[in-house]
Amino acid sequence: MTSSYLELVCPAGTPAALRTAIDAGADTVYCGFRDCTNARNYPGLNFDQDEMAEGVAYAHERGRKVLVAINTFPRAGDEKPWHQAVDNAANAGADAVILADLGVLDYATRRHPSLRRHLSVQASAANALSVQFYRDHFDVKRVVLPRVLSVEDVASLIQETGMETEVFAFGSVGPMSEGRCFLSSYITGLSPTSEGACAPASHVAYKKEGGCTKSCLGNVTLNQFGKDEPAAYPTPCKGRYMALDHSSYLFEEPIGLNAIDILPQLKAAGVTALKIEGRQRSRAYVAQVVSAFRKALDGLALGIAPTVANDLKQIAEGGQETFGAYKKGWR
Amino acid sequence: MKNNIVKDGSTKKRASRLTLGPLFFHWPAEKRRDFYFRIADEAAFDCVYLGEVVCSKRESFFEEFLPVVADRLRAAGKEVIVSTLALVTSERERRAIESHAAAGGLIEANDVACLQALQKSAHIIGPFINVFNEGARDFLVRNNAARIVLPVETPAHSIGVIAKKKNVEIEVMVFGRQPLAVAMRCYHARAHGLTKDSCQFVCSLNADGLPVDTLDGQRILTINGTQTMAHGYVVLLNELAQLQKMSISHFRLSPQNVDMVGVARVYRSVLDKNIVPEEAMLQLKTLTRGVPFVNGFFHAREGLAWVEDNRKVAS
């Protein structure tokens, strides 16, 4: 549905980040339980059940919402933690759950019909037919769109389906179709799809070798840096490789998505909500990004084009920004 | 092994079907046609998947040959399935999906879009739709999936659990480069300094994909247009007996630029217990020109790993 108000959906990796995001002007926060049921299963992050209930209370007291991401794919023979997470989100009073797996969607639809369901980006629904399928079978109310669509694609998908959509506005750019990328498990044996951690820190090493630093994942070198260069985190799709006899960032440069300058276009496309990526980021980062977007959106609501000085650049991944797939030519 | 002979007296061959997955690479149309003619005439496949999975821009090249290839395969007694795109985004791609669905033949759905277009007609779930657990399986079976091709990442334990219920056929890829990621962006074009829209079909320059090395020279990945694949070929020869015990019905070989008739013969012989895996491995090595073998995902390890003898690993 075309909405005149763009909802700002912000990451909450911890209870403290949840309060920070809400205080900085988030309309909605999203978070996950502290286990393999969410796609940011990193040490020191996420919520236990009490923290979730407290977080929901904090948000609701201020008229804001909490979405719970249960967006990994259960391992066969071990679906219980995912079902439990859905039950726990319902018990905590979450405003919606963000789901990806067909089995978990089916469970939530049958057990908690009145708990609002959003489709996670991990389900990779990038076209009207897929969106309609999830709506028809699981009564999904909102779709988080994959980061592979142009603004024009987004607009026509919304027009055709009439569905609420949430799109990424700031954070990492994943060049691969989400939920279907096995690069990290190909290298580490740990699956982002079922264990919720891409390029897990336990498998990362920085090796000094003859004046340079190699950043490695498992036994694979994903990048190499000179003495004075900061060594980037080894994520498989952001690594430097050799192909056709030259080295390059074959998939994607270490670059961050920032759509702040195209908010009017996204709004005109009929987008319902903007998502800030980064549950793994610090509270300071959350505060800075959320405040900047709050300011831009408040301006936009008054008909003022976003003129936020782009001081977000320094905190974008690699200090570089892109519109990603929103702009034609990216692909 | 006796337990692979089904009760009605039919042969082991019928219990374990050999399938040829869709060709992921962009071969010239004539090469592709002749490849399938030879498959029809000489190869031991029970089922052949045709159709473009990777990039819709390639689709028109082979269109004129599709009917004649399908006819020849059917005449040779092979089941023919049309595989569909793994990532559907444009209006044109969506219409293609709808027309495949309307054609009425059995199709392999690789994007959920296809399931919506099919409206519960019987179909096959391809490996690009995530089926990692029994909940997803049960939902899809209720939605009239007749066969599920499991994602390449699925470990042995999960395969066993998912295959336990006998109300759906289960297919596992046992040979070829495993696709690891699907994207909107074309990396083949990008490696050549082009974009997807201006690609000049550079993906056709590499019949077995574009090799990718790490900066310190480890050959690690293969690029095929918008698809990223493993460098090594997955080879689950040592594991075939274990998969047969799990009631896996279909065994998929993914076309590579090697003698696939020969590769099919090797796998058929092992499925039929005519040769032992050790012997098959030697034969396969002579057919695959030094490309390393991998089987890590099956053994719940990193996908690029090679586990020498799974009989030493608890199943």
Interface residues (C-beta under 8 A of the other chain):
Chain A: F73 P74 R75 A76 G77 D78 E79 A100 D101 L102 G103 V104 L105 D106 Y107 A123 S124 A125 A126 N127 A128 L129 S130 Q132 F133 Y134 D136 H137 V148 L149 D153 S156 P175 M176 S177 G179 R180 C181 F182 L183 S185 Y186 I187 T188 G189 S191 T193 S194 K214 G218 V220 T221 L222 N223 Q224 C237 G239 R240 Y241 M242 A243 L244 S247 S248 L250 F251 E252 A325 K328 G329 W330 R331
Chain B: A86 L87 V88 T89 S90 E91 E93 R94 I97 E98 D111 V112 A113 C114 L115 Q116 A117 F128 N130 V131 F132 N133 E134 G135 A136 R137 D138 F139 L140 N143 P151 V152 E153 T154 H157 S158 I159 G160 V161 I162 Q178 L180 A181 V182 A183 M184 R185 C186 Y187 R190 A191 H192 T195 K196 D197 L210 P211 V212 D213 T214 L215 D216 G217 Q218 I220 L221 I223 T228 A230 G296 F297 A300 R301 E302 G303 L304 A305
